Amino acid sequence: MGGFFVIIFIIDMRNPFERGPLMSPADGERGGGRSKHHEMLEKEKNLFFLDLILRRARKMNEGNNGLICSLDLSNAGEEEVKACEELGILESGKPDGAIKLLKIFSGGAVIREFRAQQHAWKSVQKAREAGREDLASIPKVRIFTTLDVNADTRDMLMRRFGYKAPTQSVDAFVMDRVYGKDVATIMFQEVLLRHRDSNYRNRETIEAMDFQELAQHAYNVLGLASRFSGDVGGELNAETRRLQNMQAQKVYDFLGDSGLRIHPPLLQAMRNTIGVFHKEGLVWRDGHQRNFMIAGEYDADKIAKGAEPGEPYVIDFGGSEVLGHPPGSDEAREDFVAIDKLIDVFVKGETTKSKAVAGEQGKVDAWQRKSERMSKHPVLGPKLLKLESEWKSGSIDMKKVFQTFSRPGDASEDVLPAIIQLIARSGMASEAKEALKEYLVNEEKRMSPADQRNVRNFIKQME
């Protein structure tokens, strides 16, 4: 889970783009020579596409090498719609999908991301055709192109988007836009809605925040730092990663202990989808909370009361690679780390607190198993028989029990199994319970803190 809450502050612009022609997913498979006529048609398409970007794109985010925009074609004219359909940006007769996501980058290998996402989409479609219904969706990629950039184009891109394009070309591709929330956004919103120190109880106010503002407020109410020295640019050092992991765990702990549960089939569908990637020879490498999205309701309690479950998505393939064979065990395991953490916390309810309780209960269970063996033990068995008559009468001397069964430095090693066995045989009179509690108080200085905690937890379990 390293780097979770700092990495997600920045839209992932790591992926350089490779030069390539304007193509649809189907075109991506083709090769061969190109005639002058074909080149002229391609130039016309590129000019149309650039014009489309400058008139209809709206910047959503930016990074070091490019920007992400929405491409709104909902009010495009008939001829423009027809041209977009011919390019594969729009599907004929489906105006509801008229707003797309556009990525514009420079630097070298975007075709790899385009093809990886195309491969992921096809893999999921193939699995669904074979009968799988328990999978997340992948945004469908539409077209990829390399656009020539001259001085006028650079000036327009700067004025329109504040984007400083390189001197020769930029690469771009279009995909379907997902209308939902990434899981990191869900988590930070829920912190502000649930924390007693939050000043933000109105969901509409929280929904209006951008991600960085949302994260900052969530960290503030939890009393956590949002930035560390050395976490911007370059490789993060081990101490910074440790602090990030610690803070991420605190966010998980707060939400898990607050009772937030995400509808299990949504998270399981995401995990199943990663498994499909691996089966079809794709290693994802982008498994973090901003790349899991849910369109619609996610709260397990609300869905249990009748709300319609949302739709899960897996997004962003900038770090992915089509291997042509299943990834190795280490790479495969890494792809599952983030989703498994989400399932542990928001399905199973496993937090630091719950694990501590489970650990103590585990000790009680171990003592229970040991107690079942004590009566048959050649030394401990007779000791139990000797104490049993006293125990039944309620006049048991707890000090005597501890002196009989404890080992130096570890009072709970044999005492608790002995008590469990006596309770199993004869029950526990109220006087005996009080005697045990009184003994613990009197012997507090002699017993280790761990033994005090273990014994008290044991009593709580027995009541």
C-alpha positions in Angstrom: 0.0 0.0 0.0 3.0 2.2 -0.2 2.5 5.8 -1.3 -1.3 5.6 -1.4 -2.3 8.9 0.0 0.3 11.1 -1.7 0.5 9.4 -5.1 -3.3 9.8 -5.5 -3.0 13.5 -5.2 -1.6 13.6 -8.8 -3.3 12.4 -12.0 -1.0 9.7 -13.3 0.9 11.3 -16.2 3.9 8.9 -16.0 3.1 7.2 -19.3 5.1 8.5 -22.3 3.5 8.2 -25.7 4.8 6.5 -28.8 4.2 8.1 -32.2 1.4 6.5 -34.2 -1.4 7.3 -36.7 -5.0 8.2 -35.9 -6.7 4.8 -35.3 -9.7 3.1 -33.8 -9.3 0.0 -31.7 -9.9 -2.1 -34.8 -7.3 -0.1 -36.8 -4.8 -0.8 -34.1 -4.4 -4.4 -35.4 -3.6 -3.3 -38.9 -0.3 -2.6 -40.6 1.1 -2.3 -44.1 2.0 0.6 -46.4 0.1 3.8 -46.8 -0.7 5.5 -50.1 -0.6 9.3 -50.7 -4.4 9.3 -50.8 -4.5 7.6 -47.4 -2.0 10.1 -46.0 -4.2 13.0 -47.2 -7.3 11.5 -45.7 -5.4 11.0 -42.4 -4.2 14.6 -42.5 -7.8 15.8 -42.9 -8.9 13.6 -40.0 -6.2 15.0 -37.8 -7.2 18.6 -38.7 -10.8 17.8 -37.9 -9.8 16.1 -34.6 -7.6 19.1 -33.6 -10.4 21.5 -34.4 -12.7 19.3 -32.3 -10.3 19.5 -29.3 -9.9 23.2 -29.5 -13.7 23.8 -29.7 -15.2 21.1 -27.5 -12.6 19.9 -25.0 -12.7 21.1 -21.4 -9.6 20.6 -19.2 -10.2 18.4 -16.1 -6.6 17.9 -14.9 -3.0 18.1 -15.9 0.4 16.7 -15.1 4.0 17.1 -16.2 3.6 15.7 -19.7 0.0 16.5 -20.7 -3.6 17.0 -19.7 -6.9 15.2 -19.3 -10.1 16.7 -20.8 -13.7 16.0 -21.3 -14.8 16.1 -24.9 -18.5 17.2 -25.0 -20.2 16.2 -28.2 -23.8 16.4 -26.9 -24.7 19.4 -28.9 -22.7 18.7 -32.0 -24.3 19.3 -35.4 -25.3 16.5 -37.8 -22.2 16.7 -40.0 -19.9 16.8 -37.0 -21.7 13.8 -35.4 -21.4 11.9 -38.6 -17.7 12.6 -38.8 -17.2 11.5 -35.2 -19.1 8.3 -35.9 -16.8 7.6 -38.9 -13.8 8.1 -36.7 -15.2 5.8 -34.1 -15.4 8.5 -31.4 -19.2 8.1 -31.3 -21.3 5.0 -31.8 -24.1 5.5 -34.3 -27.5 6.1 -32.6 -26.1 6.3 -29.0 -26.2 10.0 -28.1 -26.1 9.2 -24.4 -22.4 8.4 -24.8 -21.6 11.8 -26.2 -19.2 13.0 -23.5 -15.8 11.3 -23.8 -12.5 11.4 -21.9 -9.6 12.8 -23.8 -5.9 12.4 -22.9 -3.3 14.6 -24.6 0.3 13.9 -23.9 3.8 14.4 -25.2 6.9 12.4 -24.8 6.6 9.0 -26.4 4.6 5.8 -25.7 0.9 6.5 -25.3 0.1 3.8 -27.9 1.2 1.3 -25.3 -1.5 2.6 -22.9 -4.0 2.7 -25.6 -3.4 -0.9 -26.6 -3.2 -2.1 -23.0 -6.6 -0.6 -22.3 -7.9 -2.0 -25.6 -6.6 -5.5 -24.5 -8.2 -5.1 -21.1 -11.6 -4.2 -22.6 -11.5 -7.1 -25.0 -10.5 -9.5 -22.2 -13.5 -8.5 -20.1 -15.8 -8.7 -23.1 -14.5 -12.2 -23.9 -15.1 -13.3 -20.3 -18.6 -11.9 -20.3 -19.4 -13.7 -23.6 -18.3 -16.9 -21.9 -20.8 -16.3 -19.1 -18.9 -14.3 -16.5 -21.2 -11.7 -14.9 -19.1 -10.9 -11.8 -16.7 -8.5 -13.5 -16.0 -4.8 -13.4 -16.2 -2.7 -16.6 -13.4 -1.1 -18.5 -13.8 2.3 -20.3 -13.8 1.5 -24.1 -11.0 3.3 -26.0 -12.0 5.0 -29.2 -9.2 6.5 -31.3 -5.5 7.3 -31.0 -3.6 9.9 -33.0 -0.4 11.9 -33.2 -1.1 15.6 -33.9 1.4 17.8 -35.6 2.0 21.0 -33.6 3.0 24.3 -35.2 3.4 27.7 -33.6 -0.3 28.6 -34.0 -1.4 25.3 -32.6 1.0 25.7 -29.6 -0.4 29.2 -29.0 -4.0 27.9 -29.1 -3.3 25.0 -26.8 -1.7 27.4 -24.3 -4.5 29.9 -24.4 -7.2 27.2 -24.4 -5.8 24.9 -21.7 -2.7 26.5 -20.3 -0.8 23.6 -21.9 2.7 24.1 -23.2 2.9 21.7 -26.0 6.2 20.5 -27.5 7.5 21.9 -30.7 6.6 19.1 -33.1 3.7 16.9 -32.0 1.4 15.7 -29.2 -0.3 12.3 -28.9 -3.9 11.9 -27.9 -6.6 9.3 -27.5 -10.2 9.2 -26.7 -12.1 6.8 -24.4 -15.6 6.5 -22.9 -16.0 8.6 -19.8 -17.0 6.9 -16.5 -19.6 8.8 -14.4 -18.7 7.7 -10.9 -16.3 8.2 -8.0 -12.9 6.6 -7.4 -12.6 4.8 -4.1 -10.1 7.2 -2.7 -12.6 10.0 -3.2 -15.3 7.9 -1.6 -13.0 7.3 1.4 -12.1 11.0 1.9 -15.7 12.1 1.5 -16.8 9.5 4.1 -14.2 10.8 6.6 -15.7 14.3 6.4 -19.2 12.9 6.7 -18.5 10.7 9.6 -15.8 12.4 11.8 -17.1 14.2 14.8 -14.5 17.1 14.3 -15.6 17.6 10.6 -17.2 20.9 9.7 -18.5 19.4 6.5 -21.7 17.5 7.0 -23.5 18.6 3.8 -22.9 16.1 1.0 -23.4 18.7 -1.7 -20.6 20.8 -0.2 -18.3 17.9 -0.1 -19.2 16.8 -3.6 -18.2 20.2 -4.9 -14.6 19.9 -3.6 -11.8 18.9 -6.0 -9.7 15.9 -4.9 -6.8 17.8 -3.3 -9.1 20.0 -1.3 -11.1 17.0 -0.2 -8.0 15.1 0.9 -6.6 18.1 2.7 -9.7 18.5 4.8 -9.9 14.8 5.5 -6.3 14.7 6.7 -6.9 17.8 8.9 -9.9 16.3 10.8 -7.9 13.1 11.4 -4.9 15.1 12.7 -2.6 13.8 9.9 -0.1 15.5 7.7 -0.9 15.7 4.0 2.6 16.2 2.8 6.1 15.1 3.8 9.5 16.5 3.0 10.8 14.9 -0.1 7.5 13.6 -1.4 7.2 15.8 -4.4 9.4 14.7 -7.4 12.0 12.1 -7.4 12.0 8.7 -5.6 10.5 8.6 -2.1 12.8 7.6 0.7 12.0 4.7 3.0 11.0 7.0 5.9 8.5 8.9 3.8 7.0 5.7 2.5 6.7 4.4 6.1 4.9 7.6 7.2 2.6 7.4 4.2 1.7 3.8 4.9 1.1 4.7 8.6 -1.3 7.6 7.6 -3.1 5.4 5.1 -3.7 2.8 7.8 -5.2 5.5 10.1 -7.6 6.5 7.4 -8.6 2.9 6.9 -8.9 2.3 10.6 -11.1 5.3 11.1 -13.5 4.3 8.3 -13.5 0.6 9.1 -14.2 1.3 12.8 -16.9 3.8 11.9 -18.8 1.1 10.2 -18.4 2.0 6.6 -18.9 -1.1 4.4 -18.8 -1.3 0.6 -21.2 -3.7 -1.1 -19.0 -6.8 -1.4 -19.9 -7.8 -5.0 -18.6 -4.4 -6.2 -15.1 -5.0 -4.7 -15.1 -8.7 -5.6 -15.9 -7.8 -9.2 -12.9 -5.5 -9.4 -10.7 -8.3 -8.0 -12.1 -10.8 -10.5 -11.4 -8.4 -13.3 -7.7 -8.3 -12.4 -7.7 -12.1 -12.5 -9.1 -11.9 -16.0 -6.3 -9.5 -17.0 -3.7 -12.0 -15.8 -5.4 -14.9 -17.5 -5.3 -13.0 -20.8 -1.6 -12.0 -20.4 -1.9 -8.4 -19.1 -0.2 -7.2 -16.0 -2.0 -4.1 -14.7 0.6 -2.3 -12.4 -1.8 0.5 -11.6 -3.6 -1.0 -8.7 -4.3 1.9 -6.4 -7.5 3.4 -4.9 -8.0 6.1 -7.5 -8.1 3.5 -10.3 -11.1 1.7 -8.8 -14.4 3.5 -9.5 -18.0 3.0 -8.6 -20.8 4.6 -10.6 -23.8 4.7 -8.3 -24.5 3.4 -4.8 -21.6 1.7 -3.0 -22.8 1.7 0.7 -23.6 -1.9 1.7 -26.2 -0.9 4.3 -28.1 1.3 1.8 -28.0 -1.5 -0.8 -29.2 -4.0 1.9 -32.2 -1.7 2.4 -33.1 -1.7 -1.3 -30.9 0.8 -3.0 -29.7 -0.2 -6.5 -26.0 -1.3 -6.5 -23.7 0.8 -8.6 -21.4 -0.4 -11.4 -17.7 -1.1 -10.7 -15.0 0.0 -13.0 -11.2 -0.6 -13.3 -9.4 2.3 -15.0 -6.0 3.6 -16.1 -3.6 1.4 -17.9 -0.6 3.7 -18.2 1.7 1.3 -16.4 0.2 -1.8 -17.9 1.9 -4.3 -20.2 0.6 -6.9 -22.5 2.9 -9.8 -21.8 1.2 -12.5 -24.0 1.3 -14.9 -21.0 0.2 -14.7 -17.4 2.4 -12.6 -15.2 4.7 -14.1 -12.6 3.5 -14.7 -9.1 5.2 -11.5 -7.7 3.8 -9.2 -10.3 0.3 -10.8 -10.1 0.4 -10.5 -6.3 1.3 -6.8 -6.5 -1.8 -6.2 -8.7 -4.1 -7.5 -5.9 -2.6 -5.6 -3.0 -4.8 -2.5 -3.1 -8.1 -4.4 -3.8 -7.4 -7.0 -1.1 -6.8 -4.1 1.4 -10.2 -2.6 0.4 -11.9 -6.0 0.9 -10.2 -6.6 4.2 -11.4 -3.2 5.6 -14.7 -2.6 3.9 -16.0 -6.1 3.7 -14.4 -8.0 6.5 -14.0 -5.1 8.9 -10.4 -5.7 9.6 -8.7 -2.7 11.2 -5.9 -2.3 13.6 -8.4 -2.4 16.5 -10.3 -5.4 15.2 -7.1 -7.3 14.6 -6.0 -6.6 18.2 -9.3 -7.9 19.5 -9.0 -10.9 17.2 -5.5 -11.5 18.5 -6.7 -11.6 22.1 -9.6 -13.8 21.1 -7.1 -16.0 19.4 -5.2 -16.4 22.6 -8.4 -17.3 24.4 -9.1 -19.9 21.7 -5.6 -21.3 22.1 -6.1 -21.5 25.9 -9.3 -23.3 25.3 -7.6 -25.9 23.2 -4.9 -26.3 25.8 -7.4 -26.6 28.6 -9.0 -29.6 26.9 -5.7 -31.3 27.2 -4.9 -30.4 30.8 -7.2 -33.0 32.4 -5.2 -35.8 30.7 -1.9 -34.3 31.6 0.0 -36.5 34.1 1.0 -33.5 36.3 -1.7 -30.8 35.6 -4.6 -33.3 35.6 -4.3 -34.2 39.3 -3.8 -30.6 40.3 -7.1 -29.7 38.5 -8.9 -32.5 40.4 -7.6 -31.3 43.7 -8.9 -27.7 43.0 -12.2 -28.8 41.6 -14.0 -29.3 44.9 -13.0 -25.9 46.1 -14.0 -24.3 42.8 -17.5 -25.8 43.0 -18.1 -24.4 46.5 -17.1 -20.9 45.3 -14.4 -20.7 48.0 -11.6 -21.0 45.5 -8.4 -19.2 46.5 -7.3 -17.5 43.3 -3.9 -16.9 44.6 -3.6 -20.6 45.1 -4.6 -21.2 41.5 -2.0 -18.8 40.2 0.7 -20.2 42.4 -0.2 -23.7 41.3 -0.3 -23.1 37.6 1.7 -20.0 36.7 5.2 -20.0 35.5 7.7 -17.3 36.5 7.2 -14.2 34.3 4.1 -15.6 32.5 1.1 -15.7 34.7 -1.3 -16.6 32.0 0.6 -19.5 30.4 -1.2 -22.2 32.4 -3.5 -20.3 34.7 -6.1 -19.4 32.1 -6.3 -22.9 30.6 -6.8 -24.2 34.1 -9.6 -21.7 34.8 -11.3 -22.6 31.5 -11.2 -26.3 32.4 -12.6 -25.6 35.9 -15.4 -23.5 34.4 -16.1 -26.3 31.8 -16.4 -28.8 34.6 -18.2 -26.9 37.3 -19.3 -23.5 36.1 -18.0 -20.3 37.8 -19.6 -19.0 40.9 -20.0 -15.3 41.2 -17.7 -15.4 44.3 -15.0 -17.0 42.2 -15.3 -14.3 39.5 -15.0 -11.6 42.1 -12.1 -13.3 43.7 -10.3 -13.4 40.3 -10.9 -9.8 39.7 -9.7 -8.9 43.2 -6.6 -11.0 42.7 -5.8 -9.2 39.4 -6.0 -5.8 41.1 -3.9 -6.9 44.0 -1.3 -8.6 41.9 -1.2 -5.8 39.2 2.4 -4.8 39.9 3.6 -8.4 39.7 1.9 -9.3 36.5 3.1 -8.1 33.1 0.8 -5.6 31.3 0.3 -8.3 28.6 -0.9 -10.8 31.2 -3.3 -8.2 32.8 -4.8 -7.5 29.4 -5.0 -11.2 28.5 -6.7 -12.2 31.8 -9.2 -9.3 31.7 -10.0 -10.1 28.1 -10.5 -13.7 29.1 -12.9 -12.7 31.9 -14.8 -10.6 29.4 -15.1 -13.6 27.1 -16.4 -15.8 29.9 -19.1 -13.4 31.1 
